[in-house]
Each structure stands twice: as structure tokens, then as C-alpha cells.
Amino acid sequence: MRLLNVTAFFFAVASALLLYALNYDTRRIEAEVQAKERLAERAREDIAVLKAERGTLARPDRIDGLARQLGLGAPKPDQFDQGREVSQLNDRRDGANGR
């Protein structure tokens, strides 16, 4: 009977230590997850700010004023190759360069 009591005591101590270690690991992982959630939230806020800045910088009236200061004007039809879009011209040029 005494051996059973000693075995149960050591089993209880081992279980307590195991539960303590699991609790410690769980708290550490929870702290890491919260830190990553904060980092993701900051990244989402930064993205929102950058999108707003891009919207401001890409305003046609702002771009038009800057283009005119550089001496640029509106595009003329003869600047395009047979009415193709600029993206199509870039695709053709990239293909010719081996990219």
C-alpha cells in the first residue's frame, strides 16, 4: 500500500510540473500571437495611409500641373502605335528584349 501512495505522489508531482510547463508554453505562444496581431494591425494601418497618399498623389489635376511644369502636354494620337494601348506596346518591347 505504501508503494502505491509513493507512486501516486510522484505521479501527482510529475503531472503538476507538466501542467506548469504547458501553461508557461501556452502563455508564451499567446504573447507571440498577440504581438503578431499588433504587427498585422499596424501593417493594415500603414497600407490604409499609403493608399490615401497614393490617391492624393495620383490626382489628375496634380499630375497635370506637374507635367506642364516639365513641358509635357496631352498625348497625341500619333504617339501610339496603331491605336494600341501602352501596356500592349510594353509587352511587345519586353518580348523583344528577352525579358
N, C-alpha and C positions, 0 to 999 in steps of 0.2 A: 504493500500500500504506500509505503514511504517513497519508493522509486516512482510510482505514479504521480505523487504530489510534486516531486522534484522535476520530473519531466514536464508536467503541466505548467510549473512555474517558469521554466526556461522557454517553453513554447509561448507563454504569455509575454515574456520579456522580448523574445525574438519578434513576435507579432507587433508589439509596441514600437520597436525600433524600425521595423519595416514600414509601419503606418506613418511614423515620423518622417522617414526618408521620402515616402510617396507624397506626403503633404508638402515637404520642402520643394520637391521637384515640381509639383503642381503650382505652387506659388511662383516659382521661378519662370515656368512656362507662361503663366498668366501675365506676369510682368512683361515678358518679351512680346506677347501678343498685344498688350496694351500699348507698348512702345511702337510697335509696327502700325497699329491703328492710328496713333497720333501722327506718325510719319506719313501715312497714306492720306490723312485728312489735310495735313499741311501741303502735300503734293496736289490734292484736289483744289485747295485754295489758290495755290500758285498757278495752276492751269487756268482757273477762272480769271485771275488777274491778267495772265498773258493773253488770253482770248480777248479780254476787253481792250488791252493795249493794241493787239493786232487789229481789232475793229477800228480803233481810233486812227492808227497809222495807215490803214488801207482805205480811208475815206476818199472818194473820188475827188472832192474839192481840194483836199490837202495834196494829193498826188498831182493833180493838175497844176496847182501853183508851183510845186517843186519842179515839175517837168518844164514848165515855161521858164523858170529861172535858169534852167540848164540849156535853154534854147530849143527844147523839143516841142513838137507840135502834134496834132492829131495824126494817127496813122492814115496813110493814103492807100487806096486800093492797089496801086502798082507795087507796094511793098510786100504783098502777099503773092505766093506762087500759085497762080490759077485758082485763087479764092480758097485755098486750103487754110485750115486753122494752124496757128503757130505750133501747137502740140504735134500736129502731123509732120510739120517741117522738122521739128526737133527729133522725132522718131526716125525720119529718113536720114538726117545728119548723123545721129548716133549709130545707126546701122552701117553707114559708110565708114565711120571711124573705127569700127570693130568693137564697139562697146557692147 
